[in-house]
Amino acid sequence: MAVDEGTLDEVRKALNAFSPVTKKAWEELSLRYRERLVRADELFIREGDAPSDIAFIVSGLFRVYYLADSLDERVMVFRAEGELLAAYSAFLENTPARYSAQALEDSRLLCISLKDFVELGARHPCLQAVEAKYVRMLYLEKEKREIELLSKDAANRYELFLERYPKISGRLRQYHIAAYLGITPVALSRIRNRRVH
């Protein structure tokens, strides 16, 4: 099924936000995208599987999470419309994915294989620049998250969550937010109650 031009334009804008993509590179890249629908609760990335695709989220919402030794779920990040989604570190290291990405809503993606993206990057330096900026974003995101978890209390982490995710906080279940904050849903309820009083 051919991907419509309007949707492809959204992808190009998202890539250009990292670094400008030339017309020639985009012509080759855009031919490789394919549409995929992921239903609510389905996994786009499954822990233990070899990563294969990088996706642009056209519509929908995902949580990226892993199981701790206690078998509790820990949410690393949420991804929504206009963002990219991949098990990129596992792809770079040629290892199985260490986490899962689950759709929290019916979601529409445009996917390209990571292998194709890297191969095209070898011919088009502008795509290498996109990749480098994407990796930089992931690194900075991870560092901020670690600092928050190590230095902020739960109430402050909740305030930072609301700042980071103002458009999607109302679309998330309480236990997903709690798993992101590293607390129980009961503790999250107490924090929310204190905020309104």
C-alpha beads as a LAMMPS data file, in Angstrom:
LAMMPS data file: protein, C-alpha beads

197 atoms
196 bonds

1 atom types
1 bond types

-500.0 500.0 xlo xhi
-500.0 500.0 ylo yhi
-500.0 500.0 zlo zhi

Masses

1 110.0

Atoms # bond

1 1 1 0.000 0.000 0.000
2 1 1 1.454 3.362 -1.053
3 1 1 1.995 5.907 1.691
4 1 1 0.226 9.205 1.078
5 1 1 2.332 12.306 0.434
6 1 1 0.925 14.259 3.376
7 1 1 2.063 11.588 5.829
8 1 1 5.480 11.359 4.201
9 1 1 5.795 15.148 4.551
10 1 1 5.299 14.734 8.317
11 1 1 8.181 12.252 8.419
12 1 1 10.422 14.545 6.386
13 1 1 9.684 17.459 8.751
14 1 1 10.543 15.271 11.751
15 1 1 13.863 14.210 10.189
16 1 1 14.650 17.784 9.139
17 1 1 14.194 18.838 12.771
18 1 1 17.315 16.749 13.504
19 1 1 19.248 17.823 10.402
20 1 1 18.246 18.891 6.852
21 1 1 17.633 15.990 4.452
22 1 1 18.531 16.607 0.806
23 1 1 16.001 16.089 -1.966
24 1 1 18.007 13.175 -3.410
25 1 1 18.284 11.404 -0.048
26 1 1 14.591 11.926 0.628
27 1 1 13.606 10.513 -2.765
28 1 1 15.408 7.257 -1.947
29 1 1 14.362 7.177 1.693
30 1 1 10.658 7.866 1.123
31 1 1 10.347 4.845 -1.187
32 1 1 11.350 2.525 1.678
33 1 1 8.648 3.553 4.143
34 1 1 5.682 1.262 4.733
35 1 1 2.621 1.783 6.859
36 1 1 1.873 -0.357 9.890
37 1 1 -1.070 -0.309 12.272
38 1 1 -0.452 -1.372 15.857
39 1 1 -3.542 -1.987 17.970
40 1 1 -3.796 -0.868 21.600
41 1 1 -1.852 -3.237 23.906
42 1 1 0.145 -4.770 21.013
43 1 1 3.939 -4.619 21.069
44 1 1 5.951 -2.839 18.402
45 1 1 9.207 -3.863 20.099
46 1 1 9.407 -7.039 22.184
47 1 1 12.176 -7.479 24.758
48 1 1 14.513 -10.238 23.585
49 1 1 13.765 -9.819 19.870
50 1 1 16.252 -8.508 17.334
51 1 1 15.329 -4.919 16.448
52 1 1 14.512 -4.408 12.796
53 1 1 12.626 -1.137 12.217
54 1 1 12.614 2.510 13.129
55 1 1 9.126 4.002 13.097
56 1 1 7.646 7.452 12.814
57 1 1 4.470 7.694 14.899
58 1 1 1.785 9.222 12.684
59 1 1 -0.876 8.833 15.363
60 1 1 -1.068 7.011 18.662
61 1 1 0.844 6.578 21.885
62 1 1 3.480 4.108 23.162
63 1 1 5.215 3.308 26.404
64 1 1 8.774 1.995 26.327
65 1 1 9.302 -0.258 29.351
66 1 1 11.196 -3.191 30.815
67 1 1 10.623 -5.695 33.603
68 1 1 12.747 -5.168 36.711
69 1 1 14.137 -8.149 38.652
70 1 1 11.077 -7.858 40.896
71 1 1 8.945 -8.300 37.731
72 1 1 7.593 -4.797 38.233
73 1 1 7.266 -2.806 35.033
74 1 1 9.447 0.288 34.725
75 1 1 8.512 2.835 32.075
76 1 1 11.540 4.524 30.522
77 1 1 9.780 6.953 28.192
78 1 1 6.532 7.661 26.352
79 1 1 6.418 8.298 22.612
80 1 1 3.547 9.931 20.719
81 1 1 2.666 11.575 17.398
82 1 1 5.553 13.117 15.515
83 1 1 8.255 11.116 17.314
84 1 1 10.537 8.254 16.320
85 1 1 10.455 4.828 17.954
86 1 1 13.154 2.140 17.778
87 1 1 15.321 -0.208 19.851
88 1 1 18.289 1.746 18.591
89 1 1 20.960 0.792 21.127
90 1 1 20.238 -2.909 20.543
91 1 1 20.547 -2.355 16.787
92 1 1 23.890 -0.553 17.204
93 1 1 25.242 -3.317 19.445
94 1 1 23.651 -6.152 17.439
95 1 1 21.962 -7.499 20.576
96 1 1 18.360 -8.409 21.425
97 1 1 16.145 -5.531 22.554
98 1 1 16.390 -4.941 26.305
99 1 1 12.943 -3.378 26.530
100 1 1 9.502 -3.449 24.927
101 1 1 7.411 -0.739 23.262
102 1 1 3.664 -1.208 23.678
103 1 1 0.901 0.753 21.990
104 1 1 -1.392 2.377 24.560
105 1 1 -3.827 3.394 21.815
106 1 1 -4.508 2.171 18.300
107 1 1 -1.496 3.619 16.507
108 1 1 -0.438 4.281 12.934
109 1 1 3.252 4.086 12.081
110 1 1 5.464 4.611 9.075
111 1 1 8.339 2.127 9.305
112 1 1 11.658 1.719 7.581
113 1 1 14.183 -0.993 8.330
114 1 1 17.125 0.181 10.418
115 1 1 19.387 -1.659 7.972
116 1 1 17.980 0.336 5.030
117 1 1 18.313 3.601 6.943
118 1 1 21.978 2.947 7.760
119 1 1 22.734 1.773 4.201
120 1 1 21.196 4.937 2.767
121 1 1 23.184 6.943 5.294
122 1 1 26.388 5.496 3.843
123 1 1 25.462 7.175 0.535
124 1 1 23.921 10.351 1.950
125 1 1 25.870 12.203 4.681
126 1 1 22.733 14.202 5.551
127 1 1 21.165 10.969 6.875
128 1 1 24.275 10.283 8.950
129 1 1 23.754 13.738 10.462
130 1 1 20.118 12.861 11.244
131 1 1 21.267 9.632 12.891
132 1 1 23.949 11.426 14.934
133 1 1 21.465 14.049 16.187
134 1 1 18.918 11.314 16.997
135 1 1 21.517 9.421 19.047
136 1 1 22.456 12.688 20.793
137 1 1 18.786 13.280 21.672
138 1 1 18.490 9.747 23.102
139 1 1 21.639 10.239 25.172
140 1 1 20.514 13.577 26.613
141 1 1 17.055 12.180 27.339
142 1 1 18.568 9.208 29.179
143 1 1 20.942 11.383 31.203
144 1 1 18.147 13.734 32.320
145 1 1 16.013 10.746 33.304
146 1 1 18.785 9.192 35.387
147 1 1 19.479 12.464 37.194
148 1 1 15.770 12.892 37.967
149 1 1 15.475 9.363 39.355
150 1 1 18.604 9.722 41.481
151 1 1 18.219 13.287 42.751
152 1 1 14.510 14.206 42.842
153 1 1 11.752 13.011 45.121
154 1 1 8.545 11.531 43.690
155 1 1 6.569 14.794 43.883
156 1 1 9.260 16.671 41.939
157 1 1 9.515 13.834 39.403
158 1 1 5.746 14.123 38.873
159 1 1 6.030 17.874 38.214
160 1 1 8.802 17.217 35.690
161 1 1 6.651 14.520 34.062
162 1 1 3.796 17.036 33.624
163 1 1 6.219 19.540 32.078
164 1 1 7.675 16.938 29.719
165 1 1 4.382 15.384 28.626
166 1 1 1.695 18.100 28.790
167 1 1 -0.127 16.862 25.686
168 1 1 -0.341 13.192 26.632
169 1 1 -0.601 13.078 30.436
170 1 1 -4.408 12.922 30.201
171 1 1 -4.211 9.960 27.810
172 1 1 -2.183 7.785 30.200
173 1 1 -3.423 5.384 32.850
174 1 1 -2.380 6.122 36.399
175 1 1 -0.346 2.913 36.742
176 1 1 1.675 3.786 33.615
177 1 1 2.528 7.197 35.070
178 1 1 3.422 5.580 38.406
179 1 1 5.683 3.074 36.605
180 1 1 7.410 5.998 34.883
181 1 1 7.928 7.778 38.212
182 1 1 9.122 4.617 39.965
183 1 1 6.344 4.682 42.563
184 1 1 3.093 2.830 43.253
185 1 1 -0.275 4.049 41.934
186 1 1 -1.321 4.659 45.561
187 1 1 1.678 6.957 46.094
188 1 1 0.820 8.780 42.870
189 1 1 -2.754 9.312 44.092
190 1 1 -1.406 10.902 47.275
191 1 1 0.845 13.248 45.270
192 1 1 -2.057 14.254 43.032
193 1 1 -4.332 14.867 46.012
194 1 1 -1.725 17.089 47.666
195 1 1 -1.421 19.158 44.470
196 1 1 -5.140 20.037 44.419
197 1 1 -5.361 20.982 48.121

Bonds

1 1 1 2
2 1 2 3
3 1 3 4
4 1 4 5
5 1 5 6
6 1 6 7
7 1 7 8
8 1 8 9
9 1 9 10
10 1 10 11
11 1 11 12
12 1 12 13
13 1 13 14
14 1 14 15
15 1 15 16
16 1 16 17
17 1 17 18
18 1 18 19
19 1 19 20
20 1 20 21
21 1 21 22
22 1 22 23
23 1 23 24
24 1 24 25
25 1 25 26
26 1 26 27
27 1 27 28
28 1 28 29
29 1 29 30
30 1 30 31
31 1 31 32
32 1 32 33
33 1 33 34
34 1 34 35
35 1 35 36
36 1 36 37
37 1 37 38
38 1 38 39
39 1 39 40
40 1 40 41
41 1 41 42
42 1 42 43
43 1 43 44
44 1 44 45
45 1 45 46
46 1 46 47
47 1 47 48
48 1 48 49
49 1 49 50
50 1 50 51
51 1 51 52
52 1 52 53
53 1 53 54
54 1 54 55
55 1 55 56
56 1 56 57
57 1 57 58
58 1 58 59
59 1 59 60
60 1 60 61
61 1 61 62
62 1 62 63
63 1 63 64
64 1 64 65
65 1 65 66
66 1 66 67
67 1 67 68
68 1 68 69
69 1 69 70
70 1 70 71
71 1 71 72
72 1 72 73
73 1 73 74
74 1 74 75
75 1 75 76
76 1 76 77
77 1 77 78
78 1 78 79
79 1 79 80
80 1 80 81
81 1 81 82
82 1 82 83
83 1 83 84
84 1 84 85
85 1 85 86
86 1 86 87
87 1 87 88
88 1 88 89
89 1 89 90
90 1 90 91
91 1 91 92
92 1 92 93
93 1 93 94
94 1 94 95
95 1 95 96
96 1 96 97
97 1 97 98
98 1 98 99
99 1 99 100
100 1 100 101
101 1 101 102
102 1 102 103
103 1 103 104
104 1 104 105
105 1 105 106
106 1 106 107
107 1 107 108
108 1 108 109
109 1 109 110
110 1 110 111
111 1 111 112
112 1 112 113
113 1 113 114
114 1 114 115
115 1 115 116
116 1 116 117
117 1 117 118
118 1 118 119
119 1 119 120
120 1 120 121
121 1 121 122
122 1 122 123
123 1 123 124
124 1 124 125
125 1 125 126
126 1 126 127
127 1 127 128
128 1 128 129
129 1 129 130
130 1 130 131
131 1 131 132
132 1 132 133
133 1 133 134
134 1 134 135
135 1 135 136
136 1 136 137
137 1 137 138
138 1 138 139
139 1 139 140
140 1 140 141
141 1 141 142
142 1 142 143
143 1 143 144
144 1 144 145
145 1 145 146
146 1 146 147
147 1 147 148
148 1 148 149
149 1 149 150
150 1 150 151
151 1 151 152
152 1 152 153
153 1 153 154
154 1 154 155
155 1 155 156
156 1 156 157
157 1 157 158
158 1 158 159
159 1 159 160
160 1 160 161
161 1 161 162
162 1 162 163
163 1 163 164
164 1 164 165
165 1 165 166
166 1 166 167
167 1 167 168
168 1 168 169
169 1 169 170
170 1 170 171
171 1 171 172
172 1 172 173
173 1 173 174
174 1 174 175
175 1 175 176
176 1 176 177
177 1 177 178
178 1 178 179
179 1 179 180
180 1 180 181
181 1 181 182
182 1 182 183
183 1 183 184
184 1 184 185
185 1 185 186
186 1 186 187
187 1 187 188
188 1 188 189
189 1 189 190
190 1 190 191
191 1 191 192
192 1 192 193
193 1 193 194
194 1 194 195
195 1 195 196
196 1 196 197
